[in-house]
Amino acid sequence: MDELEQIKYWLELAEYDLETAKAMLETKRLLYVGFMCHQTVEKTLKGYYVFIMKKSPAFTHRLTFFTDKTGLENELTDDQKDFIDELEPLNIEARYPTYKEKLLRSLTRERCHLIIEKTEEFVEWIEKKMR
């Protein structure tokens, strides 16, 4: 797969995950809204990694790895940095039962809606950088 195909691959997966996050919000499966938004941002960042680095992304789920390696860390606003910090643990905590109850208590419908909005904004910002 060449670079353009890889970028398209990651962005299509990210779009699918964002739609899944929205479906989880509609069905009130709030635990998975944050998880799918993390997945959306992760896959968008992997596409950006390919765009910048001209090679396949590393096998990691750490969003900060990708922002650091691509130089985005220096371009992120404070709000974007806070958003990455908010999303980072949602990938792990949604997967393990010991964290699920605590996480569920913190995920209201309003918070999940806001997470989706911030995810959409972040994805749009990254996609503009690749045009």
N, C-alpha and C positions, 0 to 999 in steps of 0.2 A: 504494500500500500504506500503510495507516495505521500508527501506532506499535505497536499491539499485534500486528499482522500481521508487522511487521518484527522485533520481539522474538522472536516465535514462530519465524520464519524462521531467525534466527541461532542460536537454541537448538537447533532441530532439526538444523541442519547440524553444530553442535558435538557433539551426541549421536552422529550418524553417524560423525564423525571419531574420537570416542573408541572406538567399536566397531571402527573400522578399526585404531586403534592396538593394541587387544587382539588382533585377528586377526594383525597383523604380529608381535606377540610370540609368538603360538602357532606361527607359521610360521618363526620365528627370523630375520625380516627386520628386525633391530634398528635399522638406520639409519633406518627410517621410523617407528619407535615414537615417538622424540623429535619428529620432524617433525609427526606427526599429533597428538601431545599439544600442541604449539605451536599447531597449527591449532584444536584444541578450545578452548584458553584464549583464543586470539585471537577466535574467533567468539562465545564467551560474553561476552567484554569488549565486543564490538561490540553485542551485545544489551543489555548494561548501559548502554552509551553512549547508545543510543536511549532507554532507560528514563529516564536522568538528563537528557540534553541535549534530548530531544524532537525529534531530527533524525537523518537518516541518518549513519552513521559515515564517517569519513574513509577514504580509500584508502591505508592503510598496514598493514604487518604488525608494526609496533613495539608490543609489549605495553605498554611504559612510556608510550607516547603515550596509550593509553587509561586507564591507571591515573592518570596525571597529570590528564588532561582531566576525568575523572569525580570527582576528589577521593579516589579509592581510595588513592592514595599515602600519605595520612595515616592510613589505617585498616589498612594491611597490617602483619602481624606481621613480625618479622625473618626468620622461616622462609619466609613468603610472598614477601618481597622477594628472598630468596636463590633461591627457586624460579623466580621471574620471570627473574632474572639467568641461571639455568641454562637455561631454555627459550629465551630470546631468540635466541641464536646457532643453535639447532637448526633454525630455519626456513631460514636461509641456507646453513649448512654442509652440510645434507643435499642441497642442490640442485646444488652445484658440485663437480666431480670432484677438484679440488685439495685439498679439505677432507675428502672422504669417507673416505680411508684413516685419517687421524688420528682422525676422529670414530668410525669403526667400532671402533678399538682401545679407545676409552673407553666404549663401550656394551656392557656385559655384560648378560646376562639379568636379573640381580638389579637392576642400576641401572635398566633399562627397566621392570621391575615396579614399582619405587619411583616412577619418573616417572609411571606410570599412576595409582598410588595418590594421589600428590600432585595430579595433574590432577583426579581425581574429587573430592577434598576441596575444591579451589579452586572448581570448578564448582558444587558443592553450596553453598558459602559465598556465591557470587554470586547463585545462584538464590534463596536465602533472603532476600537483601537486596531482591529484586524482588517478594516476596510482600506 
